[in-house]
């Protein structure tokens, strides 16, 4: 019976490349998926590209993973699928081309998929009467039309599968759905039909377990004394061994740290899926409500019983837009009576805002270490007593940079104009890029595949 092993090599832009490199060097896999894109990542990339057209993708895919182990992956016939292309797929492809040419890798095939960026299509869709129902809030989409940085559809597996069919050694996409990076190789290898919903469900489930890399092997799971994870400092990323029936086992590379257990798999399964009975992906509406996990060996878990409810007729679009500015400032107080001094500093700030006419849409203060996570009602219940140090944080949201700067300046003045013993003051002003999610008709999105041979 045919079997395929596929690894999760990246969970987000900024993730450590060590485990992916270790997997290429030590695991018997045929594919690796590297997921770089969270909801806000594309907006950050879009801002970068506005300042420098050569940017807008994840260069560390090339400068870290491929530089260290890409040649070995090619020699071992390990194919890599990644959405590192972000907002600048051509820039990412060019970087990979230069790397491959520099390593004399004649014949190396780079496949890439476009079509997720639909910003230019929005005006026509509005004219056609599409109302852009919003997944996140009740605001009117027209209110942010002139503030949009990026508008990217979560595309499915089709383009990636097409590139693999053309013999690509690496496939680059923009906003491909996380699970699609893993479903595509499985569907290609096993020849699953486009309406083979049971196997598509298993492929989506496998992809969902792998997409966040170290989370299913104990990262973001460990809690000392409650959920212990061995050797977390050398965390191994997960891989899945699957056969043509869709039955699969989650495991990790031998010799790596971390843990694959029923509990780590359960936590990852319910991560970011909203409704377990209807997890919306561009490839199918997956149903994980009947999924079972069985520990079948050390760091080996069998996952079964994922299903789907067919394919959604609309696709999710992540829209990043310029929202506001935040002025933020912090200062520390220590020693006897430090909490009272921090509270006095907070009172001074609030009254200075009113006195000087700083215009804020939202304002809050936190006493870090005392109430910044749970606010006052809960924090007072779990407090262990009077703190020996406290850090005051004040932050305000405003539509313009000017008022954000004025707020940030007020904390610095507390050095000599506030309570005794203030120290370590910092101030910063940041532009806030917000994200909303809309839906577009599936038929208005077209994936295009291309490939380049070195």
C-alpha positions in Angstrom: 0.0 0.0 0.0 1.3 3.4 -1.0 2.4 5.7 1.9 3.5 9.3 2.1 5.3 11.2 4.8 4.9 14.9 5.1 6.3 17.3 7.6 5.3 20.7 9.1 8.4 22.9 8.7 7.2 26.3 9.8 4.4 27.7 11.9 4.6 31.4 11.3 6.9 34.1 9.9 9.7 34.3 12.5 9.5 30.6 13.6 12.8 28.9 14.3 14.2 27.0 11.2 16.1 24.5 13.3 13.4 21.8 13.5 12.7 22.0 9.7 16.4 21.7 9.0 16.7 18.7 11.4 13.7 17.1 9.7 15.2 17.4 6.2 18.4 15.9 7.5 17.0 13.1 9.6 13.5 12.2 8.7 12.2 9.9 5.9 9.8 12.4 4.3 8.7 13.1 0.8 7.1 16.5 1.4 7.4 19.5 3.7 4.9 22.3 4.2 6.1 25.7 5.5 3.3 28.0 6.7 4.4 31.6 7.1 1.1 33.6 7.1 -1.0 34.6 10.0 -3.9 37.0 9.4 -1.9 40.2 10.0 1.3 39.0 8.3 0.1 40.0 4.8 -0.7 43.5 5.9 2.8 43.9 7.3 4.3 42.6 4.1 2.1 45.0 2.1 3.4 47.9 4.1 6.9 46.8 3.5 6.3 46.5 -0.2 4.9 50.0 -0.4 8.2 51.3 0.9 10.4 48.9 -1.1 8.9 47.0 -4.1 11.5 44.3 -3.7 10.1 43.3 -0.3 6.7 41.9 0.8 7.6 38.2 1.2 9.3 36.0 3.8 13.0 36.1 2.7 14.1 33.8 5.6 12.6 30.8 3.8 15.5 31.2 1.4 18.2 32.7 3.7 17.6 30.2 6.5 15.8 27.0 5.5 16.9 26.7 1.9 20.4 28.0 2.6 21.0 25.4 5.3 19.2 22.4 3.9 17.5 23.2 0.6 20.2 21.5 -1.5 19.9 18.4 0.7 16.1 18.4 0.3 16.5 18.5 -3.4 19.1 15.6 -3.4 16.6 13.6 -1.3 13.7 14.4 -3.5 11.9 16.2 -0.7 9.4 18.7 -2.2 8.5 21.8 -0.3 5.2 23.8 -0.4 5.1 27.2 1.2 3.1 30.4 1.3 6.3 32.4 1.9 5.5 34.4 -1.3 3.1 36.6 0.7 2.5 39.9 -1.2 5.4 39.5 -3.5 5.4 36.0 -5.0 7.7 37.0 -7.9 10.2 38.5 -5.4 10.3 35.3 -3.5 10.7 33.2 -6.6 13.6 35.4 -7.8 15.3 34.9 -4.4 15.0 31.2 -4.7 16.2 31.3 -8.3 19.3 33.2 -7.2 19.9 30.7 -4.4 19.5 27.7 -6.7 21.8 29.2 -9.4 24.4 30.0 -6.7 24.4 26.3 -5.7 24.6 25.1 -9.3 21.2 23.3 -9.1 20.5 23.1 -12.8 17.1 21.5 -13.4 15.6 22.8 -10.1 12.0 23.6 -10.7 10.2 26.4 -8.9 6.4 26.4 -9.2 4.3 29.3 -8.1 0.6 30.1 -7.8 -1.0 33.5 -8.2 -4.6 34.7 -8.0 -5.1 35.3 -4.2 -4.5 39.1 -4.4 -7.9 40.5 -5.5 -7.5 44.1 -4.3 -7.9 45.3 -7.9 -11.2 43.3 -8.3 -13.0 44.9 -5.4 -14.4 48.0 -7.3 -15.9 45.8 -10.0 -17.4 43.4 -7.4 -19.0 46.3 -5.7 -20.5 47.5 -9.0 -21.8 44.0 -9.6 -23.7 44.3 -6.3 -21.6 42.1 -4.0 -22.1 43.4 -0.5 -19.1 41.8 1.2 -20.6 40.3 4.3 -18.2 40.8 7.1 -17.1 37.9 9.3 -15.6 39.9 12.1 -17.7 43.0 12.9 -20.8 44.9 11.8 -19.1 47.9 10.2 -19.7 48.9 6.6 -17.0 47.7 4.2 -17.2 50.9 2.2 -15.8 52.8 5.2 -12.4 51.3 4.8 -12.1 51.2 1.0 -9.6 54.0 0.8 -7.5 52.6 3.7 -6.9 49.0 2.4 -3.3 47.7 2.3 -4.1 44.2 1.1 -7.0 42.0 0.1 -6.1 38.4 -0.2 -8.3 35.3 -0.8 -7.6 32.1 1.1 -7.1 29.9 -2.0 -7.2 26.1 -1.9 -5.0 23.2 -3.0 -5.6 23.3 -6.8 -2.8 25.5 -7.9 -0.2 23.8 -5.6 -1.3 20.4 -6.9 -1.0 21.7 -10.5 2.6 22.8 -9.8 3.5 19.4 -8.3 2.0 17.7 -11.4 4.4 19.8 -13.5 7.3 18.4 -11.5 8.0 21.4 -9.2 10.6 20.8 -6.5 9.3 23.8 -4.5 5.9 25.5 -4.7 5.4 29.2 -3.7 2.1 30.8 -3.0 0.6 33.9 -1.5 -2.4 33.4 0.9 -3.0 29.7 0.4 -5.0 28.3 3.2 -2.7 26.7 5.8 -4.1 23.2 5.4 -3.9 23.5 1.5 -0.1 23.3 1.7 -0.4 19.8 3.0 -3.7 18.6 1.3 -2.3 19.3 -2.2 0.7 16.9 -2.0 -1.6 14.2 -0.6 -4.3 14.6 -3.2 -1.6 14.6 -5.9 0.1 11.5 -4.6 -3.0 9.4 -4.0 -5.0 10.7 -6.9 -8.0 11.6 -4.8 -11.0 12.9 -6.8 -12.1 16.5 -6.3 -15.3 15.2 -4.7 -13.8 12.5 -2.6 -15.0 14.3 0.5 -13.9 11.7 3.1 -10.3 11.7 1.9 -10.3 15.5 1.5 -11.4 15.7 5.1 -8.5 13.5 6.2 -6.1 15.6 4.2 -7.5 18.8 5.7 -7.3 17.3 9.2 -3.6 16.3 8.5 -2.9 19.8 7.3 -4.5 21.4 10.2 -2.5 19.3 12.7 0.8 20.2 10.8 0.2 23.8 9.9 1.4 25.3 13.2 4.5 23.1 13.4 5.7 22.9 17.0 2.3 23.4 18.5 1.3 19.8 18.0 4.7 18.5 19.4 4.4 20.4 22.7 5.1 24.0 21.9 2.4 26.3 23.3 1.3 23.2 25.3 3.8 22.9 28.1 2.8 24.0 31.6 5.4 22.7 34.2 3.9 20.3 36.7 0.7 20.0 34.8 1.6 19.3 31.2 5.3 18.5 31.1 7.1 18.4 27.8 10.6 16.8 27.5 13.6 18.7 26.0 11.5 21.7 24.8 14.7 23.5 24.0 15.3 21.2 21.0 11.7 20.9 20.0 11.1 18.6 17.0 8.4 19.6 14.5 5.6 17.1 13.5 5.3 14.8 10.5 2.4 12.7 9.3 2.6 9.2 7.8 -0.5 8.6 5.7 -1.6 5.8 3.3 -3.9 5.9 0.3 -6.9 5.1 2.5 -6.4 8.4 4.3 -5.4 6.7 7.6 -2.6 8.6 9.2 -0.4 8.8 12.2 1.1 12.0 13.8 4.7 11.6 15.0 8.0 13.5 15.0 11.6 13.0 14.2 13.5 10.6 16.3 16.2 12.3 18.5 14.2 15.6 18.8 12.6 17.0 21.9 8.9 17.6 22.4 5.9 15.4 22.7 3.2 14.0 20.4 0.3 12.8 22.5 -3.5 12.6 22.4 -3.7 15.8 24.3 -1.2 17.8 22.1 -3.3 16.7 19.1 -6.6 17.6 20.7 -5.4 21.1 21.6 -4.1 21.7 18.0 -7.3 20.3 16.5 -9.5 22.9 18.2 -7.1 25.7 17.5 -8.6 28.5 15.3 -11.4 26.5 13.8 -14.4 28.3 15.4 -17.0 25.5 14.9 -15.7 21.9 15.0 -18.7 20.8 12.9 -18.0 23.3 10.2 -14.4 24.3 9.8 -14.5 26.5 6.7 -11.6 26.0 4.3 -11.5 26.7 0.5 -11.2 23.0 -0.2 -14.1 21.8 2.0 -16.2 22.5 5.0 -14.5 20.1 7.4 -16.3 18.4 10.3 -13.9 17.5 13.2 -16.7 16.9 15.7 -16.3 13.1 15.6 -12.5 12.9 15.3 -10.8 10.4 17.7 -7.1 10.2 18.7 -5.4 7.0 19.9 -1.9 6.7 21.3 -0.4 3.8 19.4 3.2 4.2 20.5 5.7 6.7 21.9 5.1 10.0 20.1 2.7 8.3 17.7 -1.0 9.2 17.6 -3.6 7.8 15.1 -6.2 10.3 14.0 -9.5 9.1 12.6 -13.1 10.1 11.6 -12.8 13.5 10.1 -15.6 14.2 7.6 -16.8 17.2 5.4 -20.0 18.8 4.3 -19.0 19.6 0.8 -17.4 22.7 -0.5 -18.4 26.3 0.5 -19.5 28.5 -2.4 -17.8 31.6 -1.1 -14.2 32.1 -0.1 -12.8 34.0 2.8 -10.7 37.1 2.1 -8.4 38.7 4.6 -8.4 42.5 4.3 -5.8 44.6 6.1 -6.4 48.3 6.4 -5.0 51.4 8.0 -7.0 51.9 11.2 -5.5 54.2 13.8 -2.4 55.1 15.9 -1.6 54.0 19.4 0.5 56.1 21.8 2.0 53.8 24.4 4.3 54.6 27.4 5.6 52.7 30.4 7.4 53.6 33.7 8.4 51.4 36.7 8.2 52.0 40.4 9.8 49.8 43.0 10.2 49.3 46.7 7.9 50.2 49.6 4.6 51.8 48.6 5.4 51.3 44.9 1.8 50.4 44.0 0.4 53.6 45.5 3.0 55.7 43.6 2.1 53.9 40.3 -1.6 54.6 40.9 -0.8 58.3 41.5 1.2 58.4 38.3 -1.8 56.9 36.5 -4.1 59.5 38.0 -1.7 62.3 36.9 -1.7 61.0 33.4 -5.5 60.8 33.2 -5.8 64.4 34.4 -3.0 65.6 32.1 -4.9 64.1 29.1 -8.0 66.2 30.0 -6.0 69.3 30.8 -4.0 69.4 27.6 -6.8 68.3 25.4 -5.3 65.1 24.0 -7.9 63.5 21.8 -8.2 59.7 22.3 -10.8 57.3 21.1 -9.9 54.7 23.7 -7.5 54.9 26.7 -6.4 52.4 29.3 -3.8 52.0 32.0 -2.3 48.7 33.3 -0.2 47.8 36.3 1.9 45.1 34.7 2.4 42.2 37.1 -0.7 43.2 39.1 -3.7 43.6 36.8 -2.6 43.9 33.1 -3.8 40.4 32.2 -7.1 40.0 34.1 -8.0 43.5 35.1 -9.0 44.5 38.6 -11.8 42.2 39.7 -10.0 38.9 39.0 -6.5 40.2 39.8 -7.5 41.2 43.3 -8.8 37.8 44.0 -5.6 36.0 43.0 -3.1 38.6 44.2 -0.3 37.2 46.4 0.0 40.4 48.4 1.7 43.8 48.0 4.1 43.8 45.0 7.7 44.9 45.4 7.7 46.4 42.0 5.2 47.5 39.4 5.3 48.8 35.9 2.7 51.3 34.8 1.6 51.1 31.2 -0.7 53.7 29.5 -2.0 53.4 26.0 -4.4 55.4 23.9 -5.9 54.9 20.5 -6.3 57.9 18.2 -6.9 58.6 14.5 -3.9 60.7 14.1 -0.2 60.4 15.0 0.0 63.8 16.6 -2.2 62.9 19.6 -0.5 59.6 20.0 2.8 61.4 20.3 1.4 63.8 22.8 0.3 60.9 25.0 3.6 59.1 24.8 5.4 62.3 25.8 3.4 62.6 29.1 5.1 59.6 30.7 8.6 60.8 30.1 7.7 64.0 32.0 6.8 61.8 35.1 10.5 61.5 35.8 10.5 64.8 37.6 6.9 65.8 37.5 5.5 62.6 39.1 5.8 60.4 42.1 9.2 59.5 43.5 11.4 56.8 42.2 10.1 56.4 38.6 12.5 54.7 36.2 12.9 52.9 32.9 10.4 55.1 31.1 9.8 54.2 27.4 7.5 55.7 24.9 6.5 54.6 21.4 3.9 55.4 18.7 2.7 52.8 16.3 0.3 52.7 13.4 -2.3 50.0 13.8 -3.2 47.8 10.9 -6.5 46.1 11.5 -7.9 43.1 9.7 -11.4 42.3 8.7 -12.6 39.1 6.9 -15.1 39.2 4.1 -16.4 36.6 1.6 -16.3 36.6 -2.2 -17.9 34.3 -4.7 -15.7 31.3 -5.5 -16.2 31.9 -9.2 -14.6 35.3 -9.1 -11.2 33.9 -8.0 -8.9 32.3 -10.5 -5.6 30.5 -9.6 -2.8 30.6 -12.1 0.2 28.3 -12.0 3.6 29.0 -13.5 7.0 27.5 -13.0 10.6 28.3 -13.6 13.4 25.9 -14.2 16.9 26.8 -13.1 
